[in-house]
Amino acid sequence: MNIEEIEVFIDDSGEVKYEVRGVKGKKCLDLTKELETDLGGKILLREETSEMYEQEAEQAINSDETIKMEN
């Protein structure tokens, strides 16, 4: 079974960073859209991983997509 997860990090200055794991293709963008809206910040950096370019039907191995947002 494939586990999909979003891990959120908030530093002392309030900057938010999150990593998406276990999601193939651009589905990660759909999963994080509401989170980005709820945070109300603008995206400073989006780092795409090789997992984003893989077919969604394939099993995920464990890579990250990292997003930095400014509040």
HTML snippet that shows the backbone in 3Dmol.js (N, CA, C, O; Angstrom):
<script src="https://3Dmol.org/build/3Dmol-min.js"></script>
<div id="view" style="width:600px;height:400px;position:relative"></div>
<script>
const pdb = `
ATOM      1  N   MET A   1       0.833  -1.174   0.000  1.00  0.00           N
ATOM      2  CA  MET A   1       0.000   0.000   0.000  1.00  0.00           C
ATOM      3  C   MET A   1       0.885   1.247   0.000  1.00  0.00           C
ATOM      4  O   MET A   1       1.898   1.298   0.698  1.00  0.00           O
ATOM      5  N   ASN A   2       0.501   2.233  -0.775  1.00  0.00           N
ATOM      6  CA  ASN A   2       1.246   3.472  -0.907  1.00  0.00           C
ATOM      7  C   ASN A   2       0.759   4.482   0.135  1.00  0.00           C
ATOM      8  O   ASN A   2      -0.438   4.753   0.223  1.00  0.00           O
ATOM      9  N   ILE A   3       1.668   5.029   0.912  1.00  0.00           N
ATOM     10  CA  ILE A   3       1.318   6.026   1.923  1.00  0.00           C
ATOM     11  C   ILE A   3       1.622   7.411   1.380  1.00  0.00           C
ATOM     12  O   ILE A   3       2.742   7.694   0.955  1.00  0.00           O
ATOM     13  N   GLU A   4       0.609   8.273   1.398  1.00  0.00           N
ATOM     14  CA  GLU A   4       0.777   9.666   0.993  1.00  0.00           C
ATOM     15  C   GLU A   4       0.838  10.514   2.247  1.00  0.00           C
ATOM     16  O   GLU A   4       0.015  10.351   3.148  1.00  0.00           O
ATOM     17  N   GLU A   5       1.812  11.427   2.316  1.00  0.00           N
ATOM     18  CA  GLU A   5       1.913  12.264   3.496  1.00  0.00           C
ATOM     19  C   GLU A   5       2.440  13.647   3.151  1.00  0.00           C
ATOM     20  O   GLU A   5       3.164  13.834   2.174  1.00  0.00           O
ATOM     21  N   ILE A   6       2.057  14.607   3.977  1.00  0.00           N
ATOM     22  CA  ILE A   6       2.562  15.974   3.896  1.00  0.00           C
ATOM     23  C   ILE A   6       3.136  16.299   5.264  1.00  0.00           C
ATOM     24  O   ILE A   6       2.428  16.263   6.270  1.00  0.00           O
ATOM     25  N   GLU A   7       4.417  16.615   5.294  1.00  0.00           N
ATOM     26  CA  GLU A   7       5.065  16.995   6.543  1.00  0.00           C
ATOM     27  C   GLU A   7       5.296  18.504   6.519  1.00  0.00           C
ATOM     28  O   GLU A   7       5.870  19.030   5.565  1.00  0.00           O
ATOM     29  N   VAL A   8       4.851  19.201   7.564  1.00  0.00           N
ATOM     30  CA  VAL A   8       4.915  20.662   7.620  1.00  0.00           C
ATOM     31  C   VAL A   8       5.939  21.083   8.668  1.00  0.00           C
ATOM     32  O   VAL A   8       5.976  20.540   9.772  1.00  0.00           O
ATOM     33  N   PHE A   9       6.773  22.063   8.301  1.00  0.00           N
ATOM     34  CA  PHE A   9       7.787  22.624   9.191  1.00  0.00           C
ATOM     35  C   PHE A   9       7.562  24.127   9.286  1.00  0.00           C
ATOM     36  O   PHE A   9       7.352  24.783   8.267  1.00  0.00           O
ATOM     37  N   ILE A  10       7.601  24.678  10.489  1.00  0.00           N
ATOM     38  CA  ILE A  10       7.489  26.118  10.694  1.00  0.00           C
ATOM     39  C   ILE A  10       8.688  26.550  11.525  1.00  0.00           C
ATOM     40  O   ILE A  10       8.890  26.066  12.638  1.00  0.00           O
ATOM     41  N   ASP A  11       9.487  27.470  10.973  1.00  0.00           N
ATOM     42  CA  ASP A  11      10.673  27.898  11.716  1.00  0.00           C
ATOM     43  C   ASP A  11      10.335  29.050  12.665  1.00  0.00           C
ATOM     44  O   ASP A  11       9.192  29.506  12.710  1.00  0.00           O
ATOM     45  N   ASP A  12      11.324  29.512  13.415  1.00  0.00           N
ATOM     46  CA  ASP A  12      11.126  30.554  14.426  1.00  0.00           C
ATOM     47  C   ASP A  12      10.614  31.868  13.841  1.00  0.00           C
ATOM     48  O   ASP A  12       9.945  32.638  14.530  1.00  0.00           O
ATOM     49  N   SER A  13      10.928  32.124  12.570  1.00  0.00           N
ATOM     50  CA  SER A  13      10.489  33.370  11.939  1.00  0.00           C
ATOM     51  C   SER A  13       9.074  33.249  11.366  1.00  0.00           C
ATOM     52  O   SER A  13       8.513  34.229  10.875  1.00  0.00           O
ATOM     53  N   GLY A  14       8.504  32.050  11.431  1.00  0.00           N
ATOM     54  CA  GLY A  14       7.158  31.832  10.904  1.00  0.00           C
ATOM     55  C   GLY A  14       7.128  31.331   9.470  1.00  0.00           C
ATOM     56  O   GLY A  14       6.052  31.119   8.911  1.00  0.00           O
ATOM     57  N   GLU A  15       8.300  31.138   8.866  1.00  0.00           N
ATOM     58  CA  GLU A  15       8.342  30.616   7.502  1.00  0.00           C
ATOM     59  C   GLU A  15       7.898  29.164   7.513  1.00  0.00           C
ATOM     60  O   GLU A  15       8.317  28.382   8.366  1.00  0.00           O
ATOM     61  N   VAL A  16       7.046  28.810   6.561  1.00  0.00           N
ATOM     62  CA  VAL A  16       6.486  27.471   6.476  1.00  0.00           C
ATOM     63  C   VAL A  16       7.140  26.726   5.316  1.00  0.00           C
ATOM     64  O   VAL A  16       7.298  27.265   4.221  1.00  0.00           O
ATOM     65  N   LYS A  17       7.512  25.492   5.577  1.00  0.00           N
ATOM     66  CA  LYS A  17       8.069  24.613   4.543  1.00  0.00           C
ATOM     67  C   LYS A  17       7.343  23.290   4.688  1.00  0.00           C
ATOM     68  O   LYS A  17       7.117  22.825   5.805  1.00  0.00           O
ATOM     69  N   TYR A  18       6.974  22.676   3.567  1.00  0.00           N
ATOM     70  CA  TYR A  18       6.386  21.345   3.678  1.00  0.00           C
ATOM     71  C   TYR A  18       6.902  20.436   2.590  1.00  0.00           C
ATOM     72  O   TYR A  18       7.313  20.884   1.520  1.00  0.00           O
ATOM     73  N   GLU A  19       6.872  19.152   2.881  1.00  0.00           N
ATOM     74  CA  GLU A  19       7.354  18.119   1.971  1.00  0.00           C
ATOM     75  C   GLU A  19       6.238  17.121   1.731  1.00  0.00           C
ATOM     76  O   GLU A  19       5.571  16.672   2.663  1.00  0.00           O
ATOM     77  N   VAL A  20       6.047  16.782   0.462  1.00  0.00           N
ATOM     78  CA  VAL A  20       5.037  15.806   0.065  1.00  0.00           C
ATOM     79  C   VAL A  20       5.767  14.518  -0.293  1.00  0.00           C
ATOM     80  O   VAL A  20       6.740  14.537  -1.047  1.00  0.00           O
ATOM     81  N   ARG A  21       5.298  13.408   0.248  1.00  0.00           N
ATOM     82  CA  ARG A  21       5.924  12.111  -0.036  1.00  0.00           C
ATOM     83  C   ARG A  21       4.870  11.107  -0.461  1.00  0.00           C
ATOM     84  O   ARG A  21       3.719  11.168  -0.027  1.00  0.00           O
ATOM     85  N   GLY A  22       5.278  10.188  -1.310  1.00  0.00           N
ATOM     86  CA  GLY A  22       4.407   9.085  -1.703  1.00  0.00           C
ATOM     87  C   GLY A  22       3.353   9.453  -2.727  1.00  0.00           C
ATOM     88  O   GLY A  22       2.349   8.752  -2.858  1.00  0.00           O
ATOM     89  N   VAL A  23       3.562  10.547  -3.459  1.00  0.00           N
ATOM     90  CA  VAL A  23       2.586  10.997  -4.447  1.00  0.00           C
ATOM     91  C   VAL A  23       3.274  11.107  -5.799  1.00  0.00           C
ATOM     92  O   VAL A  23       4.312  11.756  -5.923  1.00  0.00           O
ATOM     93  N   LYS A  24       2.702  10.483  -6.794  1.00  0.00           N
ATOM     94  CA  LYS A  24       3.258  10.509  -8.148  1.00  0.00           C
ATOM     95  C   LYS A  24       2.599  11.586  -8.984  1.00  0.00           C
ATOM     96  O   LYS A  24       1.433  11.918  -8.772  1.00  0.00           O
ATOM     97  N   GLY A  25       3.332  12.123  -9.921  1.00  0.00           N
ATOM     98  CA  GLY A  25       2.786  13.087 -10.858  1.00  0.00           C
ATOM     99  C   GLY A  25       2.414  14.406 -10.196  1.00  0.00           C
ATOM    100  O   GLY A  25       2.883  14.728  -9.104  1.00  0.00           O
ATOM    101  N   LYS A  26       1.573  15.152 -10.871  1.00  0.00           N
ATOM    102  CA  LYS A  26       1.181  16.478 -10.381  1.00  0.00           C
ATOM    103  C   LYS A  26       0.040  16.426  -9.379  1.00  0.00           C
ATOM    104  O   LYS A  26      -0.505  17.463  -9.001  1.00  0.00           O
ATOM    105  N   LYS A  27      -0.323  15.224  -8.947  1.00  0.00           N
ATOM    106  CA  LYS A  27      -1.356  15.068  -7.926  1.00  0.00           C
ATOM    107  C   LYS A  27      -0.968  15.806  -6.643  1.00  0.00           C
ATOM    108  O   LYS A  27      -1.839  16.247  -5.895  1.00  0.00           O
ATOM    109  N   CYS A  28       0.333  15.940  -6.387  1.00  0.00           N
ATOM    110  CA  CYS A  28       0.797  16.636  -5.187  1.00  0.00           C
ATOM    111  C   CYS A  28       0.315  18.088  -5.178  1.00  0.00           C
ATOM    112  O   CYS A  28       0.044  18.640  -4.112  1.00  0.00           O
ATOM    113  N   LEU A  29       0.208  18.705  -6.347  1.00  0.00           N
ATOM    114  CA  LEU A  29      -0.265  20.086  -6.418  1.00  0.00           C
ATOM    115  C   LEU A  29      -1.717  20.191  -5.988  1.00  0.00           C
ATOM    116  O   LEU A  29      -2.111  21.161  -5.341  1.00  0.00           O
ATOM    117  N   ASP A  30      -2.513  19.188  -6.348  1.00  0.00           N
ATOM    118  CA  ASP A  30      -3.916  19.159  -5.921  1.00  0.00           C
ATOM    119  C   ASP A  30      -4.022  18.951  -4.408  1.00  0.00           C
ATOM    120  O   ASP A  30      -4.864  19.557  -3.745  1.00  0.00           O
ATOM    121  N   LEU A  31      -3.161  18.090  -3.878  1.00  0.00           N
ATOM    122  CA  LEU A  31      -3.196  17.790  -2.446  1.00  0.00           C
ATOM    123  C   LEU A  31      -2.808  18.987  -1.591  1.00  0.00           C
ATOM    124  O   LEU A  31      -3.305  19.138  -0.475  1.00  0.00           O
ATOM    125  N   THR A  32      -1.936  19.831  -2.097  1.00  0.00           N
ATOM    126  CA  THR A  32      -1.430  20.940  -1.289  1.00  0.00           C
ATOM    127  C   THR A  32      -2.122  22.271  -1.568  1.00  0.00           C
ATOM    128  O   THR A  32      -1.877  23.254  -0.870  1.00  0.00           O
ATOM    129  N   LYS A  33      -2.973  22.309  -2.572  1.00  0.00           N
ATOM    130  CA  LYS A  33      -3.640  23.557  -2.944  1.00  0.00           C
ATOM    131  C   LYS A  33      -4.394  24.186  -1.764  1.00  0.00           C
ATOM    132  O   LYS A  33      -4.252  25.382  -1.507  1.00  0.00           O
ATOM    133  N   GLU A  34      -5.175  23.403  -1.062  1.00  0.00           N
ATOM    134  CA  GLU A  34      -5.952  23.911   0.065  1.00  0.00           C
ATOM    135  C   GLU A  34      -5.034  24.362   1.200  1.00  0.00           C
ATOM    136  O   GLU A  34      -5.296  25.382   1.837  1.00  0.00           O
ATOM    137  N   LEU A  35      -3.968  23.617   1.457  1.00  0.00           N
ATOM    138  CA  LEU A  35      -3.011  23.995   2.490  1.00  0.00           C
ATOM    139  C   LEU A  35      -2.394  25.349   2.169  1.00  0.00           C
ATOM    140  O   LEU A  35      -2.293  26.209   3.044  1.00  0.00           O
ATOM    141  N   GLU A  36      -1.982  25.543   0.920  1.00  0.00           N
ATOM    142  CA  GLU A  36      -1.387  26.810   0.507  1.00  0.00           C
ATOM    143  C   GLU A  36      -2.385  27.960   0.689  1.00  0.00           C
ATOM    144  O   GLU A  36      -2.016  29.039   1.152  1.00  0.00           O
ATOM    145  N   THR A  37      -3.633  27.725   0.328  1.00  0.00           N
ATOM    146  CA  THR A  37      -4.678  28.741   0.485  1.00  0.00           C
ATOM    147  C   THR A  37      -4.906  29.058   1.957  1.00  0.00           C
ATOM    148  O   THR A  37      -4.996  30.226   2.336  1.00  0.00           O
ATOM    149  N   ASP A  38      -5.000  28.020   2.787  1.00  0.00           N
ATOM    150  CA  ASP A  38      -5.235  28.211   4.219  1.00  0.00           C
ATOM    151  C   ASP A  38      -4.094  28.982   4.882  1.00  0.00           C
ATOM    152  O   ASP A  38      -4.332  29.766   5.800  1.00  0.00           O
ATOM    153  N   LEU A  39      -2.867  28.768   4.430  1.00  0.00           N
ATOM    154  CA  LEU A  39      -1.724  29.469   5.009  1.00  0.00           C
ATOM    155  C   LEU A  39      -1.710  30.941   4.599  1.00  0.00           C
ATOM    156  O   LEU A  39      -1.122  31.781   5.281  1.00  0.00           O
ATOM    157  N   GLY A  40      -2.362  31.241   3.482  1.00  0.00           N
ATOM    158  CA  GLY A  40      -2.506  32.628   3.056  1.00  0.00           C
ATOM    159  C   GLY A  40      -1.225  33.309   2.634  1.00  0.00           C
ATOM    160  O   GLY A  40      -1.206  34.527   2.452  1.00  0.00           O
ATOM    161  N   GLY A  41      -0.174  32.565   2.476  1.00  0.00           N
ATOM    162  CA  GLY A  41       1.100  33.153   2.086  1.00  0.00           C
ATOM    163  C   GLY A  41       1.362  32.988   0.607  1.00  0.00           C
ATOM    164  O   GLY A  41       0.603  32.332  -0.107  1.00  0.00           O
ATOM    165  N   LYS A  42       2.430  33.582   0.165  1.00  0.00           N
ATOM    166  CA  LYS A  42       2.802  33.387  -1.228  1.00  0.00           C
ATOM    167  C   LYS A  42       3.974  32.407  -1.295  1.00  0.00           C
ATOM    168  O   LYS A  42       4.815  32.374  -0.396  1.00  0.00           O
ATOM    169  N   ILE A  43       4.022  31.633  -2.334  1.00  0.00           N
ATOM    170  CA  ILE A  43       5.073  30.634  -2.498  1.00  0.00           C
ATOM    171  C   ILE A  43       6.362  31.327  -2.920  1.00  0.00           C
ATOM    172  O   ILE A  43       6.392  32.056  -3.911  1.00  0.00           O
ATOM    173  N   LEU A  44       7.421  31.092  -2.160  1.00  0.00           N
ATOM    174  CA  LEU A  44       8.726  31.652  -2.470  1.00  0.00           C
ATOM    175  C   LEU A  44       9.540  30.721  -3.352  1.00  0.00           C
ATOM    176  O   LEU A  44      10.309  31.172  -4.201  1.00  0.00           O
ATOM    177  N   LEU A  45       9.371  29.419  -3.148  1.00  0.00           N
ATOM    178  CA  LEU A  45      10.186  28.440  -3.866  1.00  0.00           C
ATOM    179  C   LEU A  45       9.444  27.121  -3.938  1.00  0.00           C
ATOM    180  O   LEU A  45       8.906  26.657  -2.933  1.00  0.00           O
ATOM    181  N   ARG A  46       9.409  26.513  -5.107  1.00  0.00           N
ATOM    182  CA  ARG A  46       8.842  25.174  -5.272  1.00  0.00           C
ATOM    183  C   ARG A  46       9.926  24.310  -5.899  1.00  0.00           C
ATOM    184  O   ARG A  46      10.381  24.575  -7.012  1.00  0.00           O
ATOM    185  N   GLU A  47      10.330  23.287  -5.182  1.00  0.00           N
ATOM    186  CA  GLU A  47      11.344  22.357  -5.676  1.00  0.00           C
ATOM    187  C   GLU A  47      10.648  21.068  -6.085  1.00  0.00           C
ATOM    188  O   GLU A  47      10.120  20.339  -5.245  1.00  0.00           O
ATOM    189  N   GLU A  48      10.651  20.799  -7.369  1.00  0.00           N
ATOM    190  CA  GLU A  48      10.014  19.581  -7.862  1.00  0.00           C
ATOM    191  C   GLU A  48      11.008  18.430  -7.799  1.00  0.00           C
ATOM    192  O   GLU A  48      12.197  18.603  -8.069  1.00  0.00           O
ATOM    193  N   THR A  49      10.510  17.262  -7.441  1.00  0.00           N
ATOM    194  CA  THR A  49      11.361  16.081  -7.367  1.00  0.00           C
ATOM    195  C   THR A  49      11.094  15.182  -8.565  1.00  0.00           C
ATOM    196  O   THR A  49      10.160  15.416  -9.332  1.00  0.00           O
ATOM    197  N   SER A  50      11.902  14.175  -8.715  1.00  0.00           N
ATOM    198  CA  SER A  50      11.715  13.222  -9.814  1.00  0.00           C
ATOM    199  C   SER A  50      10.371  12.517  -9.701  1.00  0.00           C
ATOM    200  O   SER A  50       9.809  12.089 -10.709  1.00  0.00           O
ATOM    201  N   GLU A  51       9.858  12.395  -8.503  1.00  0.00           N
ATOM    202  CA  GLU A  51       8.575  11.735  -8.273  1.00  0.00           C
ATOM    203  C   GLU A  51       7.434  12.483  -8.981  1.00  0.00           C
ATOM    204  O   GLU A  51       6.444  11.870  -9.383  1.00  0.00           O
ATOM    205  N   MET A  52       7.573  13.782  -9.129  1.00  0.00           N
ATOM    206  CA  MET A  52       6.538  14.567  -9.794  1.00  0.00           C
ATOM    207  C   MET A  52       6.434  14.213 -11.275  1.00  0.00           C
ATOM    208  O   MET A  52       5.376  14.379 -11.881  1.00  0.00           O
ATOM    209  N   TYR A  53       7.510  13.735 -11.849  1.00  0.00           N
ATOM    210  CA  TYR A  53       7.530  13.414 -13.270  1.00  0.00           C
ATOM    211  C   TYR A  53       7.257  11.939 -13.562  1.00  0.00           C
ATOM    212  O   TYR A  53       7.273  11.523 -14.720  1.00  0.00           O
ATOM    213  N   GLU A  54       7.010  11.156 -12.526  1.00  0.00           N
ATOM    214  CA  GLU A  54       6.698   9.739 -12.697  1.00  0.00           C
ATOM    215  C   GLU A  54       5.199   9.551 -12.919  1.00  0.00           C
ATOM    216  O   GLU A  54       4.399  10.428 -12.592  1.00  0.00           O
ATOM    217  N   GLN A  55       4.836   8.428 -13.464  1.00  0.00           N
ATOM    218  CA  GLN A  55       3.433   8.119 -13.690  1.00  0.00           C
ATOM    219  C   GLN A  55       2.716   7.950 -12.361  1.00  0.00           C
ATOM    220  O   GLN A  55       3.254   7.339 -11.438  1.00  0.00           O
ATOM    221  N   GLU A  56       1.502   8.488 -12.256  1.00  0.00           N
ATOM    222  CA  GLU A  56       0.755   8.427 -11.012  1.00  0.00           C
ATOM    223  C   GLU A  56       0.418   7.006 -10.581  1.00  0.00           C
ATOM    224  O   GLU A  56       0.224   6.766  -9.390  1.00  0.00           O
ATOM    225  N   ALA A  57       0.341   6.070 -11.497  1.00  0.00           N
ATOM    226  CA  ALA A  57      -0.037   4.702 -11.163  1.00  0.00           C
ATOM    227  C   ALA A  57       1.112   3.915 -10.544  1.00  0.00           C
ATOM    228  O   ALA A  57       0.874   2.880  -9.921  1.00  0.00           O
ATOM    229  N   GLU A  58       2.351   4.378 -10.698  1.00  0.00           N
ATOM    230  CA  GLU A  58       3.499   3.664 -10.146  1.00  0.00           C
ATOM    231  C   GLU A  58       3.545   3.802  -8.630  1.00  0.00           C
ATOM    232  O   GLU A  58       3.003   4.753  -8.067  1.00  0.00           O
ATOM    233  N   GLN A  59       4.189   2.855  -7.983  1.00  0.00           N
ATOM    234  CA  GLN A  59       4.344   2.888  -6.513  1.00  0.00           C
ATOM    235  C   GLN A  59       5.432   3.898  -6.148  1.00  0.00           C
ATOM    236  O   GLN A  59       6.490   3.929  -6.776  1.00  0.00           O
ATOM    237  N   ALA A  60       5.172   4.715  -5.143  1.00  0.00           N
ATOM    238  CA  ALA A  60       6.141   5.717  -4.693  1.00  0.00           C
ATOM    239  C   ALA A  60       7.254   5.061  -3.898  1.00  0.00           C
ATOM    240  O   ALA A  60       7.025   4.082  -3.188  1.00  0.00           O
ATOM    241  N   ILE A  61       8.446   5.595  -4.014  1.00  0.00           N
ATOM    242  CA  ILE A  61       9.556   5.091  -3.202  1.00  0.00           C
ATOM    243  C   ILE A  61       9.840   6.047  -2.065  1.00  0.00           C
ATOM    244  O   ILE A  61       9.628   5.488  -0.988  1.00  0.00           O
ATOM    245  N   ASN A  62      10.188   7.114  -1.956  1.00  0.00           N
ATOM    246  CA  ASN A  62      10.248   8.035  -0.814  1.00  0.00           C
ATOM    247  C   ASN A  62      11.073   9.219  -1.256  1.00  0.00           C
ATOM    248  O   ASN A  62      12.266   9.303  -0.965  1.00  0.00           O
ATOM    249  N   SER A  63      10.445  10.115  -1.947  1.00  0.00           N
ATOM    250  CA  SER A  63      11.129  11.352  -2.301  1.00  0.00           C
ATOM    251  C   SER A  63      10.253  12.503  -1.865  1.00  0.00           C
ATOM    252  O   SER A  63       9.087  12.311  -1.517  1.00  0.00           O
ATOM    253  N   ASP A  64      10.808  13.692  -1.883  1.00  0.00           N
ATOM    254  CA  ASP A  64      10.123  14.843  -1.327  1.00  0.00           C
ATOM    255  C   ASP A  64       9.856  15.907  -2.374  1.00  0.00           C
ATOM    256  O   ASP A  64      10.574  16.015  -3.368  1.00  0.00           O
ATOM    257  N   GLU A  65       8.820  16.686  -2.141  1.00  0.00           N
ATOM    258  CA  GLU A  65       8.632  17.957  -2.829  1.00  0.00           C
ATOM    259  C   GLU A  65       8.645  18.989  -1.725  1.00  0.00           C
ATOM    260  O   GLU A  65       7.892  18.876  -0.758  1.00  0.00           O
ATOM    261  N   THR A  66       9.479  19.976  -1.855  1.00  0.00           N
ATOM    262  CA  THR A  66       9.621  20.974  -0.808  1.00  0.00           C
ATOM    263  C   THR A  66       9.069  22.302  -1.274  1.00  0.00           C
ATOM    264  O   THR A  66       9.367  22.761  -2.377  1.00  0.00           O
ATOM    265  N   ILE A  67       8.268  22.910  -0.432  1.00  0.00           N
ATOM    266  CA  ILE A  67       7.664  24.203  -0.720  1.00  0.00           C
ATOM    267  C   ILE A  67       8.013  25.149   0.415  1.00  0.00           C
ATOM    268  O   ILE A  67       7.904  24.781   1.585  1.00  0.00           O
ATOM    269  N   LYS A  68       8.427  26.353   0.088  1.00  0.00           N
ATOM    270  CA  LYS A  68       8.646  27.377   1.105  1.00  0.00           C
ATOM    271  C   LYS A  68       7.620  28.466   0.868  1.00  0.00           C
ATOM    272  O   LYS A  68       7.437  28.927  -0.259  1.00  0.00           O
ATOM    273  N   MET A  69       6.952  28.874   1.933  1.00  0.00           N
ATOM    274  CA  MET A  69       5.933  29.914   1.817  1.00  0.00           C
ATOM    275  C   MET A  69       6.255  31.039   2.772  1.00  0.00           C
ATOM    276  O   MET A  69       6.856  30.832   3.826  1.00  0.00           O
ATOM    277  N   GLU A  70       5.844  32.230   2.388  1.00  0.00           N
ATOM    278  CA  GLU A  70       6.011  33.392   3.246  1.00  0.00           C
ATOM    279  C   GLU A  70       4.651  33.771   3.790  1.00  0.00           C
ATOM    280  O   GLU A  70       3.681  33.864   3.038  1.00  0.00           O
ATOM    281  N   ASN A  71       4.575  33.988   5.075  1.00  0.00           N
ATOM    282  CA  ASN A  71       3.302  34.379   5.703  1.00  0.00           C
ATOM    283  C   ASN A  71       3.182  35.866   5.784  1.00  0.00           C
ATOM    284  O   ASN A  71       2.179  36.378   6.282  1.00  0.00           O
TER     285      ASN A  71
END
`;
const viewer = $3Dmol.createViewer("view");
viewer.addModel(pdb, "pdb");
viewer.setStyle({}, {cartoon: {color: "spectrum"}});
viewer.zoomTo();
viewer.render();
</script>
